[in-house]
Amino acid sequence: MIVHGVVVKGVEVDSQTRCKHYHTERDIIAIKFKCCDTYYPCHLCHEECADHKALTWPKEEWNEKAILCGNCGEELTINEYMNSKSTCPNCSASFNPGCQLHYHLYFD
């Protein structure tokens, strides 16, 4: 699926990056995986679609743009995303605050 000009791979991805696994109104981010430089809506989509294990982003690389807002298409750095209080700093769309429970799957 192409979302705001960016390829987002996954299972049943919609135009705002929701997927088969996470599809509430606020599930509107995709994460660029460190291991393959590819956006996926979630760790489960990566697990189902990629042919390798996921790698986490080391803290010294948290200034890399690796989060895509599915509402406006803004690419955020990991630091911007983690400090956003679950709101896009560009368009003010609400992100799912429950995503914080999965940070350890994406970020060191």
Secondary structure, DSSP 8 states (H G I E B T S, - for coil): -EETTEEB-SSS--TTS--SS--STT--EEEEETTTTEEESSHHHHHHH-SS----B-GGGTTSEEEEETTT--EEEHHHHHTSTTB-TTT--B--GGGGGGHHHHB-
